[in-house]
Amino acid sequence: MRRWIHIALPLLLIAAGIAWILRGGTGTGPVELPARGLYYAVTVALEPSTGPVEARVKVDPAAPAEVSLFAVMPHMGHTTPEIVAESDGPGRYVARGELFTMTGAWEIAVRVRGPSGTEIVKVTTLVGQGERETP
């Protein structure tokens, strides 16, 4: 099991780094992070920075009843409390709160509960490598 972690973690960090470069590195503005699960496809749009953020989530099909987000930093063991997203129209949700407590590679988990079932769809992002953290 431990050997698997030593292989998976560097691959996750390399993938996050490539995604970060392809999305403009430390450029300002939101990034869009698409992913597909068994029941739902989601796109998370946010500014990946420490402190409070606003995450906009699109869900397809547009019939889910509840959407929430939490973030995990796998290599450090950090996790954030789950943030419930509010509806912003059919298939669109907005979550406001603190998702990232420090810079680095984070995995955002989007929990969708709806008519097709409940599932967690995950996206990965690199947070704030060009910004300064506030104490």
MIDOSE-1310 file (N, C-alpha, C; in nm, 2 decimals, decimal comma, always signed):
residues 135
mrrw	+0,08/-0,12/+0,00/+0,00/+0,00/+0,00/+0,09/+0,12/+0,00; +0,19/+0,13/+0,08/+0,28/+0,24/+0,09/+0,35/+0,27/-0,04; +0,39/+0,16/-0,11/+0,46/+0,18/-0,23/+0,37/+0,24/-0,34; +0,24/+0,21/-0,33/+0,14/+0,27/-0,42/+0,13/+0,42/-0,40
ihia	+0,13/+0,46/-0,28/+0,12/+0,61/-0,25/+0,24/+0,68/-0,30; +0,36/+0,62/-0,29/+0,48/+0,68/-0,34/+0,48/+0,69/-0,50; +0,40/+0,61/-0,56/+0,39/+0,62/-0,71/+0,27/+0,72/-0,75; +0,16/+0,71/-0,68/+0,04/+0,79/-0,71/+0,06/+0,93/-0,68
lpll	+0,12/+0,97/-0,57/+0,14/+1,11/-0,53/+0,22/+1,19/-0,63; +0,34/+1,14/-0,67/+0,41/+1,22/-0,77/+0,34/+1,23/-0,90; +0,26/+1,13/-0,94/+0,18/+1,14/-1,07/+0,07/+1,24/-1,05; +0,01/+1,25/-0,94/-0,10/+1,35/-0,91/-0,04/+1,49/-0,92
liaa	+0,08/+1,51/-0,86/+0,14/+1,64/-0,86/+0,19/+1,68/-1,00; +0,24/+1,59/-1,07/+0,28/+1,62/-1,21/+0,15/+1,66/-1,29; +0,04/+1,58/-1,28/-0,08/+1,61/-1,35/-0,13/+1,75/-1,31; -0,13/+1,78/-1,18/-0,17/+1,91/-1,13/-0,09/+2,02/-1,19
giaw	+0,05/+2,00/-1,20/+0,14/+2,10/-1,25/+0,11/+2,12/-1,40; +0,09/+2,02/-1,48/+0,06/+2,03/-1,62/-0,07/+2,11/-1,64; -0,17/+2,07/-1,56/-0,30/+2,14/-1,57/-0,29/+2,29/-1,54; -0,20/+2,32/-1,44/-0,18/+2,46/-1,39/-0,11/+2,54/-1,51
ilrg	-0,01/+2,48/-1,57/+0,06/+2,54/-1,68/-0,04/+2,57/-1,80; -0,12/+2,46/-1,83/-0,21/+2,48/-1,95/-0,32/+2,58/-1,92; -0,35/+2,60/-1,80/-0,46/+2,70/-1,77/-0,40/+2,84/-1,74; -0,28/+2,86/-1,76/-0,22/+3,00/-1,75/-0,14/+3,02/-1,63
gtgt	-0,09/+2,92/-1,56/+0,00/+2,94/-1,45/-0,06/+3,03/-1,34; +0,01/+3,13/-1,30/-0,03/+3,22/-1,20/-0,12/+3,33/-1,24; -0,16/+3,32/-1,37/-0,25/+3,43/-1,42/-0,37/+3,45/-1,34; -0,42/+3,57/-1,34/-0,54/+3,60/-1,26/-0,67/+3,55/-1,34
gpve	-0,77/+3,54/-1,26/-0,90/+3,50/-1,32/-0,93/+3,36/-1,29; -1,06/+3,32/-1,30/-1,10/+3,19/-1,26/-1,05/+3,08/-1,36; -1,04/+2,96/-1,31/-1,01/+2,84/-1,39/-1,13/+2,76/-1,40; -1,15/+2,68/-1,50/-1,26/+2,59/-1,52/-1,21/+2,45/-1,51
lpar	-1,26/+2,37/-1,42/-1,21/+2,24/-1,39/-1,32/+2,14/-1,42; -1,32/+2,07/-1,54/-1,43/+1,98/-1,57/-1,40/+1,84/-1,52; -1,50/+1,76/-1,49/-1,48/+1,62/-1,46/-1,62/+1,55/-1,48; -1,61/+1,42/-1,50/-1,73/+1,34/-1,52/-1,73/+1,22/-1,42
glyy	-1,84/+1,20/-1,36/-1,86/+1,08/-1,28/-1,95/+0,98/-1,35; -2,00/+0,88/-1,27/-2,09/+0,78/-1,33/-2,22/+0,84/-1,36; -2,28/+0,93/-1,28/-2,41/+0,99/-1,30/-2,41/+1,13/-1,35; -2,31/+1,21/-1,31/-2,31/+1,35/-1,34/-2,17/+1,40/-1,40
avtv	-2,18/+1,50/-1,48/-2,06/+1,58/-1,52/-2,07/+1,71/-1,45; -1,95/+1,75/-1,40/-1,95/+1,88/-1,33/-1,83/+1,97/-1,39; -1,85/+2,10/-1,38/-1,75/+2,19/-1,41/-1,74/+2,29/-1,29; -1,62/+2,30/-1,23/-1,61/+2,40/-1,12/-1,53/+2,51/-1,17
alep	-1,58/+2,64/-1,16/-1,51/+2,76/-1,20/-1,48/+2,84/-1,07; -1,35/+2,87/-1,05/-1,31/+2,94/-0,93/-1,17/+3,00/-0,95; -1,14/+3,09/-0,86/-1,01/+3,15/-0,85/-0,93/+3,07/-0,75; -0,83/+2,99/-0,79/-0,76/+2,90/-0,69/-0,67/+2,98/-0,61
stgp	-0,72/+3,03/-0,49/-0,63/+3,11/-0,40/-0,67/+3,07/-0,26; -0,58/+3,10/-0,17/-0,61/+3,08/-0,03/-0,72/+3,18/+0,02; -0,78/+3,15/+0,13/-0,88/+3,24/+0,18/-1,02/+3,21/+0,12; -1,12/+3,29/+0,15/-1,25/+3,27/+0,10/-1,26/+3,28/-0,05
vear	-1,33/+3,18/-0,11/-1,35/+3,18/-0,26/-1,49/+3,17/-0,29; -1,53/+3,20/-0,42/-1,66/+3,17/-0,47/-1,64/+3,07/-0,58; -1,70/+2,95/-0,56/-1,69/+2,84/-0,66/-1,83/+2,83/-0,73; -1,82/+2,84/-0,86/-1,94/+2,82/-0,94/-1,94/+2,68/-1,00
vkvd	-2,05/+2,61/-0,98/-2,05/+2,47/-1,03/-2,16/+2,45/-1,13; -2,13/+2,39/-1,24/-2,23/+2,35/-1,34/-2,25/+2,20/-1,33; -2,37/+2,15/-1,33/-2,40/+2,01/-1,32/-2,48/+1,96/-1,43; -2,45/+1,85/-1,50/-2,52/+1,79/-1,61/-2,55/+1,65/-1,58
paap	-2,67/+1,60/-1,58/-2,79/+1,66/-1,61/-2,83/+1,76/-1,50; -2,91/+1,86/-1,54/-2,94/+1,98/-1,45/-3,05/+1,95/-1,36; -3,06/+1,83/-1,30/-3,17/+1,80/-1,21/-3,13/+1,77/-1,07; -3,01/+1,79/-1,02/-2,97/+1,75/-0,89/-3,04/+1,83/-0,78
aevs	-3,07/+1,78/-0,66/-3,13/+1,85/-0,56/-3,03/+1,92/-0,46; -2,91/+1,86/-0,44/-2,82/+1,92/-0,35/-2,68/+1,91/-0,41; -2,60/+2,01/-0,39/-2,46/+2,01/-0,43/-2,37/+2,07/-0,32; -2,26/+2,01/-0,29/-2,17/+2,07/-0,19/-2,03/+2,04/-0,23
lfav	-1,93/+2,11/-0,17/-1,79/+2,09/-0,21/-1,71/+2,09/-0,08; -1,60/+2,01/-0,09/-1,49/+2,01/+0,01/-1,36/+1,99/-0,06; -1,25/+2,03/+0,00/-1,12/+2,01/-0,06/-1,03/+1,93/+0,03; -0,94/+1,85/-0,04/-0,84/+1,77/+0,03/-0,71/+1,80/-0,03
mphm	-0,61/+1,81/+0,06/-0,47/+1,82/+0,01/-0,40/+1,69/+0,05; -0,40/+1,59/-0,05/-0,37/+1,45/-0,02/-0,23/+1,44/+0,04; -0,13/+1,51/-0,01/+0,01/+1,48/+0,04/+0,03/+1,54/+0,18; -0,06/+1,63/+0,23/-0,04/+1,69/+0,36/-0,14/+1,64/+0,46
ghtt	-0,25/+1,57/+0,41/-0,35/+1,52/+0,49/-0,46/+1,63/+0,54; -0,46/+1,74/+0,47/-0,55/+1,85/+0,51/-0,68/+1,82/+0,44; -0,79/+1,86/+0,51/-0,92/+1,86/+0,44/-1,00/+1,98/+0,50; -1,10/+2,03/+0,42/-1,18/+2,14/+0,46/-1,32/+2,10/+0,49
peiv	-1,39/+2,17/+0,57/-1,53/+2,14/+0,59/-1,61/+2,15/+0,46; -1,72/+2,07/+0,46/-1,80/+2,07/+0,34/-1,88/+2,20/+0,33; -1,89/+2,27/+0,21/-1,96/+2,39/+0,19/-2,08/+2,36/+0,10; -2,20/+2,39/+0,15/-2,32/+2,37/+0,07/-2,34/+2,48/-0,03
aesd	-2,36/+2,44/-0,16/-2,38/+2,53/-0,26/-2,53/+2,57/-0,28; -2,55/+2,69/-0,31/-2,69/+2,74/-0,34/-2,72/+2,74/-0,48; -2,84/+2,71/-0,52/-2,89/+2,71/-0,65/-2,88/+2,85/-0,72; -2,83/+2,85/-0,84/-2,82/+2,97/-0,92/-2,88/+2,96/-1,06
gpgr	-2,99/+2,87/-1,06/-3,05/+2,84/-1,19/-3,04/+2,69/-1,21; -3,11/+2,64/-1,32/-3,11/+2,50/-1,35/-2,96/+2,45/-1,38; -2,92/+2,36/-1,29/-2,79/+2,30/-1,31/-2,67/+2,39/-1,27; -2,70/+2,50/-1,21/-2,59/+2,59/-1,17/-2,60/+2,62/-1,02
yvar	-2,48/+2,62/-0,96/-2,47/+2,64/-0,81/-2,36/+2,73/-0,78; -2,37/+2,79/-0,66/-2,26/+2,88/-0,61/-2,23/+2,84/-0,47; -2,10/+2,81/-0,44/-2,06/+2,78/-0,30/-1,96/+2,89/-0,26; -1,97/+2,95/-0,14/-1,88/+3,05/-0,09/-1,83/+3,01/+0,04
gelf	-1,69/+3,02/+0,05/-1,63/+2,98/+0,18/-1,48/+2,95/+0,15; -1,42/+2,90/+0,25/-1,27/+2,87/+0,24/-1,25/+2,73/+0,20; -1,20/+2,71/+0,08/-1,17/+2,57/+0,04/-1,02/+2,54/+0,05; -0,93/+2,64/+0,05/-0,79/+2,61/+0,04/-0,72/+2,69/+0,16
tmtg	-0,66/+2,61/+0,25/-0,59/+2,68/+0,36/-0,44/+2,71/+0,34; -0,39/+2,66/+0,23/-0,25/+2,69/+0,20/-0,23/+2,66/+0,05; -0,11/+2,71/-0,01/-0,08/+2,69/-0,15/-0,04/+2,54/-0,17; -0,06/+2,50/-0,29/-0,02/+2,36/-0,33/-0,12/+2,29/-0,41
awei	-0,11/+2,16/-0,43/-0,20/+2,08/-0,51/-0,32/+2,04/-0,42; -0,44/+2,07/-0,46/-0,56/+2,04/-0,39/-0,66/+1,96/-0,48; -0,73/+1,87/-0,42/-0,84/+1,79/-0,49/-0,97/+1,85/-0,43; -1,06/+1,90/-0,53/-1,19/+1,94/-0,49/-1,29/+1,83/-0,51
avrv	-1,36/+1,80/-0,41/-1,47/+1,70/-0,42/-1,60/+1,76/-0,43; -1,68/+1,73/-0,54/-1,81/+1,79/-0,55/-1,91/+1,68/-0,53; -1,99/+1,69/-0,42/-2,09/+1,59/-0,38/-2,22/+1,63/-0,45; -2,28/+1,54/-0,53/-2,40/+1,57/-0,60/-2,50/+1,47/-0,55
rgps	-2,62/+1,51/-0,50/-2,73/+1,43/-0,46/-2,85/+1,46/-0,54; -2,89/+1,37/-0,62/-3,00/+1,39/-0,71/-3,08/+1,27/-0,75; -3,17/+1,28/-0,85/-3,25/+1,17/-0,89/-3,17/+1,05/-0,95; -3,05/+1,07/-1,00/-2,97/+0,96/-1,06/-2,90/+0,89/-0,95
gtei	-2,89/+0,95/-0,83/-2,81/+0,89/-0,72/-2,72/+1,00/-0,66; -2,64/+0,95/-0,57/-2,54/+1,04/-0,50/-2,40/+1,00/-0,54; -2,32/+1,10/-0,58/-2,18/+1,06/-0,61/-2,09/+1,18/-0,58; -1,96/+1,15/-0,57/-1,86/+1,26/-0,55/-1,78/+1,26/-0,67
vkvt	-1,77/+1,37/-0,74/-1,69/+1,39/-0,86/-1,57/+1,48/-0,81; -1,45/+1,44/-0,85/-1,33/+1,51/-0,80/-1,25/+1,58/-0,92; -1,20/+1,70/-0,89/-1,12/+1,77/-0,98/-0,99/+1,82/-0,90; -0,88/+1,84/-0,97/-0,76/+1,88/-0,91/-0,71/+2,02/-0,96
tlvg	-0,66/+2,10/-0,86/-0,61/+2,23/-0,90/-0,48/+2,26/-0,82; -0,40/+2,35/-0,87/-0,29/+2,40/-0,80/-0,32/+2,54/-0,75; -0,30/+2,56/-0,62/-0,35/+2,68/-0,56/-0,23/+2,78/-0,53; -0,25/+2,90/-0,58/-0,17/+3,02/-0,54/-0,02/+3,01/-0,54
qger	+0,04/+2,94/-0,64/+0,19/+2,94/-0,64/+0,25/+3,07/-0,66; +0,18/+3,17/-0,72/+0,24/+3,30/-0,74/+0,19/+3,41/-0,64; +0,11/+3,37/-0,54/+0,06/+3,47/-0,45/+0,13/+3,45/-0,31; +0,11/+3,55/-0,23/+0,17/+3,54/-0,09/+0,05/+3,51/+0,00
etp	+0,08/+3,41/+0,09/-0,02/+3,38/+0,19/-0,03/+3,48/+0,30; -0,15/+3,51/+0,35/-0,16/+3,60/+0,46/-0,15/+3,53/+0,59; -0,09/+3,58/+0,69/-0,07/+3,51/+0,82/-0,21/+3,49/+0,89
